[in-house]
Amino acid sequence: MSKLAKNKALTGNISLVVLLAFLFTMTFGIAFVPQDAYAAYTYKTDQTIPGNDKGFKGTYTTTSEKVTVKLDPLSGVDFAVADIYLSISGTGSIGKMVYQGVYSNVYTWEYAGQMVYDQVYLLVYINGAVYGSIFLDVRDPVPDSGGGSAPTTPATTTNTETGAVTSTNTSSTLNVNTASVEADIAKSGVTEIKLAIPQDLAKAENTVAVPAATLQKAFEADKPVVVAAAGVELKLPVGAMDLKTMAQDGATVSIVITKVDPSKVDPSNSEASNTYNVLGNIFSIEIQVTKDGQSKGAIESFSQQLMLTLPYSGVDLKGVAEDRLSMSRYNTVTRRWDNLGGTIDKKNKVVTVPRSSLSMYALAERPLKSFADITGHWAKADIELMAGRGIVNGMSATTFAPDNMITRAEFATLVVRSLNLADDKQSAGRFKDVSASDWFAGMVGAAVKAGLVSGYEDGSFRPGSFITREEMAAVIAKAMALDSLTEQQITGQLSVFKDAGSISLWARAAVAGAVKQGVVRGRTDGTFDPKANATRAEGVIMLKHMLQSTGKL
């Protein structure tokens, strides 16, 4: 095996220009001279470069190699936290992976006659001494019994409803049939466009390549696009990306879903595991743009939140209860897994979260989260469950205040988190007492946009006002989109409460529907107490029942 690689401990300590010059002289055959970060640098070599015995080995090629590194400033983006992704193309090349934060935004490799197995690191420091170092793990072709090289598995092509899938033993690419997809876009009965690589054709790396113009047509028809491969789904909502220029340029948008080798996620680093027990596969998700076969970089920010769904199986759980599942993002800067929470669909065995950026993701066992002031409380187990899901937070790191009255803003936040709705501060701007800087603005806006809550005639939302039990039930009923009940059915459902007559006329149907679904229950004395202000614990319990009723908990 030939490797252009380096000890991980040494990787973090590269800091000298002289070492950089050595690296580029060794790897590319020319000395690298730091220039302005706006410039482009191209290196070419047509011969095999030998390795050395000082921790580095040269690039292994059987015929030719071309490496282009282009450094572009990212406007408004902190280089230190930007996640940029690798793009690889060329005959016989496989793999598309990054395991550490990098600071360039365009780089391409083209290999001929060689299998590229893993990309280990690409680091470019704009403000430091090191401007670039490339590390690849390249495996020599396996010789056959006659002493020659084993032939590469030929690619096969399979036609599907949305395009042709070209597969090798390690990758599959769906090249979208624009005529077929655009015909679906034009159909009034089609509400979303699904572009999927069939499960039996999914490989370690899966790419769905669709013309930007076709994506734009879907968005113009108010139809989101769902990309699926290897059990993963990424939903692109209408307007998530500005496609106008890309469409005019004839660019192609490629959504890449890759299974990551767990050993590449710094398993030796104790921080990487955090307190999370990673379960199942790790996936890298990225969206790349190409034109005429040339990479134009990755799309890294979105105007609407995408919905990311990861699958799990009983084997993946390793005995962990489904309620403890959470989606996590690998933070390439801190080298830790960040908890994202997520909505669990036990029926379909998937977890979904909204995302405004893309990275590396996995499902994990969420650590138990508790608070000192819920010991002995009747809602302790449920508060811990919902806190572990990331739906509720404490008043502090150690207190939850379960018996405090819950405010309108707090309950709107809990509902939005439970439903995984995307933040929408703009929709909250209609209220004179909600500022964009308020911690709850995005959540209130999302609840308003979804039709779950509304304001008052004076233009206020009154976020700090307490919410009553019947008001809370009404919000839940809207969130569940419950079927209408007849007056006889309403009366029958409410008859379980001694004080049914005190429920407001406008709330009767909502409370009855929620009771029928097992979401709303009475107090221990047999009353519903509709006008009483609800507590934080009661809000948690009601939302837990809602998630259970809909199969998401």
SEBA-456627 format. One record per residue (C-alpha): residue in one letter; x, y negated, z negated. Coordinates in pm, whole numbers, plus 50000, padded with zeros to 5 digits. Layout:
N
   residu      c1      c2      c3
        A       X       Y       Z
...
END
This chain:
553
   residu      c1      c2      c3
        M   50000   50000   50000
        S   50122   49653   50084
        K   50007   49359   49876
        L   50043   48988   49884
        A   49962   48960   49519
        K   50089   48843   49187
        N   50072   48925   48819
        K   49763   48749   48676
        A   49958   48604   48387
        L   50201   48448   48630
        T   49920   48319   48851
        G   49798   48079   48587
        N   50146   47935   48539
        I   50237   47837   48895
        S   50330   47474   48864
        L   50649   47391   49054
        V   50675   47248   49402
        V   50993   47448   49448
        L   50799   47769   49378
        L   50527   47657   49616
        A   50784   47599   49888
        F   50918   47947   49817
        L   50572   48098   49844
        F   50490   47940   50176
        T   50837   48002   50316
        M   50809   48367   50221
        T   50449   48418   50324
        F   50420   48208   50636
        G   50781   48171   50746
        I   50787   47790   50712
        A   50840   47547   50427
        F   50532   47363   50304
        V   50556   46987   50259
        P   50279   46833   50043
        Q   50080   46578   50240
        D   49762   46379   50197
        A   49471   46599   50088
        Y   49270   46493   50394
        A   49513   46661   50633
        A   49486   47006   50790
        Y   49767   47259   50779
        T   49806   47555   51014
        Y   50052   47842   50981
        K   50111   48116   51238
        T   50327   48425   51251
        D   50344   48710   51500
        Q   50574   48943   51313
        T   50553   49156   51003
        I   50710   48975   50708
        P   50899   49198   50463
        G   50833   49183   50092
        N   51077   49125   49810
        D   51137   49262   49462
        K   51047   48951   49260
        G   50677   49014   49210
        F   50561   48922   49562
        K   50520   49123   49876
        G   50490   48988   50225
        T   50185   48990   50446
        Y   50132   49327   50610
        T   50012   49309   50971
        T   50013   49567   51245
        T   49974   49326   51535
        S   49906   48962   51456
        E   49793   48723   51189
        K   49660   48370   51183
        V   49593   48171   50868
        T   49441   47823   50863
        V   49410   47618   50545
        K   49220   47292   50561
        L   49193   47063   50260
        D   48898   46826   50259
        P   48791   46602   49969
        L   48449   46693   49834
        S   48260   46367   49782
        G   48118   46340   49435
        V   48241   46683   49332
        D   48492   46751   49056
        F   48757   46974   49212
        A   48827   47129   48874
        V   48484   47293   48859
        A   48401   47341   49227
        D   48340   47699   49338
        I   48443   47745   49699
        Y   48417   48066   49891
        L   48628   48266   50129
        S   48533   48325   50491
        I   48686   48616   50681
        S   48631   48724   51039
        G   48806   48927   51303
        T   48831   49278   51438
        G   48885   49538   51170
        S   48862   49296   50880
        I   48633   49353   50587
        G   48561   49189   50254
        K   48451   48843   50151
        M   48518   48770   49787
        V   48653   48507   49548
        Y   48717   48572   49181
        Q   48844   48236   49063
        G   48752   47869   49109
        V   48933   47714   49402
        Y   48956   47362   49529
        S   48965   47373   49906
        N   48650   47400   50112
        V   48752   47555   50442
        Y   48984   47847   50499
        T   48973   48132   50748
        W   49166   48449   50803
        E   49172   48643   51127
        Y   49333   48986   51126
        A   49373   49234   51406
        G   49437   49605   51356
        Q   49439   49584   50977
        M   49190   49647   50699
        V   49161   49372   50438
        Y   49019   49528   50122
        D   49012   49264   49852
        Q   49075   48893   49823
        V   49223   48833   49481
        Y   49300   48463   49442
        L   49311   48142   49641
        L   49419   47841   49436
        V   49466   47486   49560
        Y   49543   47211   49309
        I   49486   46863   49449
        N   49634   46667   49162
        G   49897   46914   49047
        A   50226   47028   49187
        V   50083   47329   49366
        Y   49892   47262   49686
        G   49823   47615   49793
        S   49887   47983   49736
        I   49706   48271   49900
        F   49688   48622   49754
        L   49545   48915   49945
        D   49527   49284   49867
        V   49591   49465   50194
        R   49585   49843   50230
        D   49790   50024   50492
        P   49595   50243   50737
        V   49578   50603   50613
        P   49788   50831   50838
        D   49619   51134   50989
        S   49753   51488   50968
        G   49965   51424   51275
        G   50146   51135   51112
        G   49954   50860   51290
        S   49704   50608   51153
        A   49346   50710   51083
        P   49102   50542   51321
        T   48870   50274   51188
        T   48507   50387   51153
        P   48327   50247   51458
        A   48048   49997   51402
        T   47690   50106   51464
        T   47392   49888   51553
        T   47036   49945   51434
        N   46741   49739   51556
        T   46493   49616   51294
        E   46183   49398   51309
        T   46383   49081   51254
        G   46705   49158   51440
        A   46995   49394   51496
        V   47198   49523   51201
        T   47561   49600   51280
        S   47720   49826   51018
        T   48062   49964   50931
        N   48144   50182   50633
        T   48177   49872   50415
        S   47964   49595   50565
        S   47635   49524   50739
        T   47536   49212   50930
        L   47183   49126   51038
        N   47191   48899   51342
        V   46843   48754   51346
        N   46629   48792   51657
        T   46512   48432   51692
        A   46221   48513   51923
        S   46076   48767   51680
        V   46125   48550   51373
        E   45993   48234   51536
        A   45685   48429   51647
        D   45623   48512   51279
        I   45674   48148   51187
        A   45396   48054   51428
        K   45148   48301   51274
        S   44901   48135   51038
        G   44867   48447   50825
        V   45239   48463   50745
        T   45318   48263   50431
        E   45691   48333   50408
        I   45961   48464   50638
        K   46153   48768   50516
        L   46491   48856   50663
        A   46606   49187   50521
        I   46879   49441   50574
        P   46705   49778   50516
        Q   46813   49952   50198
        D   46956   50250   50385
        L   47180   50015   50587
        A   47303   49805   50294
        K   47675   49817   50224
        A   47921   49656   49984
        E   47905   49336   50188
        N   47581   49224   50351
        T   47538   48922   50576
        V   47218   48778   50721
        A   47307   48540   51004
        V   47028   48310   51121
        P   47048   48004   51349
        A   47005   47681   51155
        A   46741   47578   51411
        T   46531   47883   51321
        L   46555   47809   50951
        Q   46453   47452   51020
        K   46145   47570   51212
        A   46041   47784   50915
        F   46073   47488   50679
        E   45885   47261   50920
        A   45604   47520   50916
        D   45606   47497   50534
        K   45724   47857   50503
        P   46002   47958   50263
        V   46259   48212   50377
        V   46345   48521   50172
        V   46675   48698   50240
        A   46711   49051   50104
        A   46989   49309   50092
        A   47108   49578   49848
        G   46807   49512   49625
        V   46897   49143   49590
        E   46658   48871   49707
        L   46735   48504   49759
        K   46434   48282   49828
        L   46508   47958   50012
        P   46222   47716   49943
        V   46106   47464   50200
        G   46347   47172   50211
        A   46619   47347   50011
        M   46880   47239   50268
        D   46915   46956   50516
        L   46933   47153   50840
        K   46882   46878   51097
        T   47247   46820   51187
        M   47331   47191   51171
        A   47040   47272   51401
        Q   47144   47005   51650
        D   47500   47141   51648
        G   47383   47495   51716
        A   47530   47617   51387
        T   47454   47949   51221
        V   47371   47986   50853
        S   47494   48311   50697
        I   47369   48432   50362
        V   47624   48675   50219
        I   47540   48920   49939
        T   47841   49118   49821
        K   47884   49383   49554
        V   48186   49289   49346
        D   48432   49538   49204
        P   48396   49489   48824
        S   48772   49527   48781
        K   48817   49202   48973
        V   48629   48999   48712
        D   48928   48973   48480
        P   48833   49266   48255
        S   49160   49222   48064
        N   49046   48878   47954
        S   48857   48911   47626
        E   48665   48594   47706
        A   48520   48743   48024
        S   48294   48982   47837
        N   48175   48719   47589
        T   47905   48878   47380
        Y   47734   49009   47694
        N   47726   49372   47798
        V   47716   49359   48179
        L   47479   49617   48326
        G   47455   49741   48683
        N   47618   49577   48984
        I   47790   49240   49000
        F   47694   49038   49308
        S   47859   48743   49477
        I   47607   48523   49660
        E   47709   48256   49909
        I   47576   48063   50206
        Q   47824   47989   50484
        V   47792   47778   50797
        T   47967   47864   51123
        K   47972   47717   51470
        D   48117   47894   51772
        G   48266   48152   51539
        Q   48450   47894   51330
        S   48379   47841   50961
        K   48238   47502   50867
        G   48242   47577   50495
        A   47989   47675   50232
        I   47661   47510   50136
        E   47705   47451   49766
        S   47420   47226   49655
        F   47050   47236   49726
        S   46770   46981   49707
        Q   46528   47249   49583
        Q   46606   47533   49347
        L   46652   47874   49506
        M   46502   48183   49345
        L   46754   48463   49290
        T   46637   48815   49210
        L   46863   49103   49101
        P   46754   49468   49072
        Y   46811   49719   48795
        S   46745   50087   48736
        G   46708   50311   48436
        V   47066   50425   48486
        D   47188   50063   48487
        L   47024   49997   48151
        K   47239   50254   47968
        G   46977   50279   47696
        V   46931   49901   47660
        A   46568   49788   47624
        E   46434   49599   47926
        D   46328   49312   47700
        R   46695   49249   47626
        L   46786   49199   47992
        S   46914   48863   48112
        M   47078   48734   48426
        S   47426   48593   48378
        R   47656   48384   48594
        Y   48032   48433   48591
        N   48191   48096   48520
        T   48517   48089   48718
        V   48648   47795   48518
        T   48595   47931   48166
        R   48617   48295   48280
        R   48306   48371   48078
        W   47957   48495   48154
        D   47697   48220   48111
        N   47347   48325   48010
        L   47074   48217   48256
        G   46777   48398   48107
        G   46527   48504   48370
        T   46184   48653   48425
        I   46175   49031   48394
        D   45940   49221   48624
        K   45925   49568   48469
        K   45700   49707   48741
        N   45942   49626   49022
        K   46250   49641   48796
        V   46397   49305   48887
        V   46502   48987   48707
        T   46452   48644   48867
        V   46604   48304   48790
        P   46595   47965   48966
        R   46937   47843   49086
        S   47060   47508   49214
        S   47399   47652   49311
        L   47539   47994   49395
        S   47815   48200   49240
        M   47872   48551   49101
        Y   47587   48713   48908
        A   47504   49023   48707
        L   47241   49149   48469
        A   47350   49179   48109
        E   47225   49276   47768
        R   47131   48956   47597
        P   47276   48923   47246
        L   47024   48905   46965
        K   46953   48546   46867
        S   46805   48467   46528
        F   46755   48177   46288
        A   46796   48151   45913
        D   46448   48010   45856
        I   46252   48292   46021
        T   46360   48563   45778
        G   46040   48724   45652
        H   45823   48521   45892
        W   45536   48706   46061
        A   45662   48598   46405
        K   46032   48676   46346
        A   46064   48960   46600
        D   45879   48769   46871
        I   46077   48448   46815
        E   46402   48647   46841
        L   46278   48814   47159
        M   46178   48489   47329
        A   46492   48310   47208
        G   46699   48594   47347
        R   46522   48551   47680
        G   46627   48186   47682
        I   46266   48067   47679
        V   46270   47904   47336
        N   46543   47721   47149
        G   46581   47638   46785
        M   46566   47294   46632
        S   46934   47357   46557
        A   47174   47647   46589
        T   47043   47796   46264
        T   46682   47675   46232
        F   46368   47730   46438
        A   46102   47558   46224
        P   45833   47816   46312
        D   45556   47641   46119
        N   45616   47294   46262
        M   45344   47165   46494
        I   45434   47203   46861
        T   45420   46896   47086
        R   45283   46866   47437
        A   45634   46826   47576
        E   45763   47128   47386
        F   45480   47354   47503
        A   45510   47236   47864
        T   45878   47326   47844
        L   45804   47674   47712
        V   45548   47742   47985
        V   45782   47625   48262
        R   46066   47841   48129
        S   45834   48139   48098
        L   45726   48102   48461
        N   46076   48019   48589
        L   45951   47700   48755
        A   46205   47459   48898
        D   46262   47127   48718
        D   46088   46830   48880
        K   46167   46494   48720
        Q   46012   46312   49014
        S   45664   46444   48935
        A   45702   46324   48576
        G   45770   45971   48700
        R   45397   45900   48721
        F   45375   45874   48343
        K   45463   45544   48178
        D   45591   45716   47865
        V   45820   45971   48033
        S   46168   45860   48138
        A   46395   46054   48373
        S   46651   46063   48092
        D   46415   46241   47852
        W   46521   46600   47782
        F   46174   46724   47877
        A   46122   46514   48194
        G   46204   46790   48442
        M   45991   47044   48259
        V   45690   46815   48223
        G   45718   46727   48592
        A   45730   47095   48687
        A   45420   47168   48477
        V   45235   46875   48633
        K   45333   46977   48986
        A   45208   47330   48919
        G   44876   47192   48795
        L   44923   47327   48443
        V   44905   46998   48254
        S   44788   46646   48325
        G   44813   46303   48171
        Y   44566   46056   48030
        E   44360   45785   48199
        D   44592   45514   48069
        G   44883   45662   48268
        S   45052   45825   47970
        F   45146   46186   47901
        R   45194   46150   47525
        P   45480   46401   47508
        G   45516   46367   47131
        S   45151   46436   47054
        F   45064   46773   46908
        I   44875   47025   47118
        T   44568   47203   46985
        R   44502   47575   47004
        E   44224   47534   47263
        E   44442   47302   47473
        M   44720   47559   47463
        A   44478   47832   47574
        A   44365   47614   47865
        V   44724   47573   47987
        I   44782   47948   47962
        A   44464   48019   48160
        K   44585   47790   48440
        A   44929   47951   48437
        M   44772   48295   48477
        A   44521   48179   48741
        L   44250   48379   48568
        D   43934   48481   48750
        S   43617   48290   48673
        L   43377   48442   48422
        T   43000   48418   48411
        E   42842   48234   48120
        Q   42730   48567   47980
        Q   43086   48701   47997
        I   43222   48384   47834
        T   42976   48413   47547
        G   43061   48779   47504
        Q   43436   48719   47485
        L   43402   48429   47241
        S   43163   48618   47013
        V   43462   48772   46835
        F   43525   48436   46666
        K   43318   48315   46371
        D   43363   47956   46488
        A   43299   48010   46861
        G   43050   47724   46855
        S   43325   47475   46770
        I   43521   47543   47090
        S   43491   47245   47324
        L   43262   47296   47622
        W   43544   47221   47868
        A   43769   47484   47703
        R   43519   47770   47666
        A   43592   47942   47998
        A   43970   47912   47955
        V   43969   48048   47600
        A   43735   48333   47699
        G   43954   48429   47994
        A   44266   48426   47778
        V   44091   48636   47514
        K   43988   48890   47778
        Q   44353   48925   47887
        G   44468   48972   47528
        V   44670   48651   47538
        V   44468   48453   47282
        R   44378   48600   46947
        G   44211   48462   46639
        R   44339   48391   46294
        T   44330   48649   46016
        D   44002   48507   45882
        G   43822   48580   46209
        T   43821   48222   46335
        F   43983   48071   46642
        D   44024   47725   46487
        P   44025   47552   46831
        K   44087   47196   46710
        A   44382   47286   46486
        N   44726   47179   46600
        A   44922   47484   46711
        T   45254   47574   46549
        R   45580   47652   46727
        A   45543   48016   46626
        E   45188   48032   46769
        G   45308   47882   47096
        V   45581   48147   47121
        I   45336   48428   47048
        M   45081   48310   47303
        L   45344   48287   47577
        K   45481   48628   47484
        H   45132   48775   47526
        M   45103   48599   47863
        L   45428   48752   47987
        Q   45324   49095   47861
        S   44985   49066   48029
        T   45147   48985   48364
        G   45407   49263   48335
        K   45700   49026   48299
        L   45796   49123   47948
END
